[in-house]
Amino acid sequence: MAVFAIAATFLAGLAACGGGADAAGTAANGETTVQVGALSNGAATETPITVSTVEEIRATLPQAIRDSGTLTIGSGSLPAGSPPLGHTGTDQQTLTGSEPDLARLVAGVLGLKPEFQVSTWENLFVGIDSGRVDVGFSNITDTEERKKKYDFASYRQDNLGFETLASNPWAFTGDFHQLAGLRTSVSKGTNQEKILLEWQTKLRAEGKDVAIQYYPDINAVQLALGSGQIDAYLGPNPGLVYQVKQAEGTPSPKKVAGTYSGAGETLQGLIAATVKKDSGLAQPLAAAINHLIENGQYSAWLQAWGLSNEALPRSEVNPPGLPITNT
């Protein structure tokens, strides 16, 4: 995402997005209620989730953040947003999405007011590097390359998926041979294209093939899928879940016909809260996420956004990430 492409109205509306009642819920007596999925235009099932401040976890925060009372959260969702992960709400000003909603819940456990800094993807990391942002909650993949500069607290699987028409009986269970004879679309220059091209090479070595077709944007992909020009589309699972939701009740309903780790065959990819290395924030964040997991708010958050198939049993600090050779 280029800096010069920032949409002025999106920036103006979201930059002010912080701890207001519409964005971050209401706080009273150490409790915070987050309206998960609010203003999402059908991308989620709106679900109020209440969390309480956990003083034992709050006490482990760096002193400066604890004293400030604020958790500054980075979202790299400019210029256009990326539903269901992070995008402008139907009020044209509130940041909604699965990522900011989890950040609001975590801030509630830590007894902090969430304030959002919304930027391009590149400037998200500039904000973390400079200290303007405490933590990034923005679908950031845990990689070994990034660990040179950042610490991670995992909170979701990083999965790719195949989207097909709901009427298509085909399903992907992890064996690339299942792609033989299919017409599949993928976005250029992505991790999923790299994986699909590797599978195509293996199939061709066996005298088989998967036809790969490219389209200029996701709307063109959806039209191609609906009209039968392609059999499947390989993309990030959350985006597919959103497209499936949007297609409900239309003449061409869709489904996610199987998922695959974004890190490849031998490692489960992970999405993680991202902080400056040695900032002292990763451990409190992981503890807050684990509190949400243990008390059911985590599963309620995932269910609201249709992402239950990306659940983790536990948040870890700096778990194995995408190898440097794969980034």
Salt bridges, closest charged atoms under 4 A:
GLU99 OE2 - ARG156 NH1 2.76
ASP101 OD1 - ARG104 NH1 2.98
GLU115 OE2 - LYS113 NZ 3.70
ASP129 OD2 - LYS149 NZ 3.10
ASP142 OD1 - LYS147 NZ 3.88
GLU144 OE2 - LYS147 NZ 2.85
GLU145 OE1 - LYS148 NZ 3.15
ASP151 OD1 - LYS277 NZ 3.55
ASP175 OD1 - HIS177 ND1 2.76
GLU198 OE2 - LYS194 NZ 3.07
GLU206 OE1 - HIS177 NE2 2.97
GLU206 OE1 - LYS208 NZ 3.82
ASP209 OD1 - ARG204 NE 3.12
ASP231 OD1 - ARG183 NH2 3.01
GLU294 OE2 - ARG314 NH1 3.55
GLU310 OE1 - ARG156 NE 2.54
